[in-house]
Amino acid sequence: MKRPWRVRLGSRSRAAGRLAEVWAAAWLMAKGYQVLGFRLKAGGGEIDLLARRGRTLALVEDKRRESPEAALESLLPDQRARLVKAGRTLVARRRGLQGLDLRLDLFAFAPGHWPRHFRGLIVEDERTV
């Protein structure tokens, strides 16, 4: 049985994560992206946000850490690979997404800093997928 303080901590973390996703979505829409989905599960991974602008399909992960750099460092190679695999699975399932260039992005949230959008951590154009 979970302790009450542990349940409260988990609830606060989930709420903070949801708020970060909303912030990231609003930021992307202001930049001209179309947000296609939140928390999409596919291919053994979960994509926080899926967004499209032109021929680019962005798999967007959001991280809250003590600094934007720490958030970037926390996205390890195995997690990056899982996210790209999940993105490929989504593209294969949805005909409307096929032929788009796939890109992994990160939104970093840190206390005392503006959110930072790291674009193109992994880029796969339609010819490499």
C-alpha angles and dihedrals in degrees: 000000000000120000116245094242089053092052091050091049091051092049092051092048092051091048091049090049092051091049090050089053091052091049092049092048092050091048091050093048089051087055092053101264123138111225108222101180151342129230096359115183118209140134095012096306142081122232112209094205134004114201136171133204117172109313093342122100109194123203101204123200119188124207132183113206139144091272137010089247091053089051090052092048091049091064096086125197094255091053091047090053091049091051093050090047089051090049092051090050091052092049091050091052097047116058092197090064097049116111094029123123110252120221134176115220133178130210109204119203120190134164112265094013134095112246110271125214113210107194129199103015084155123011125190119174120204091265093060099045 
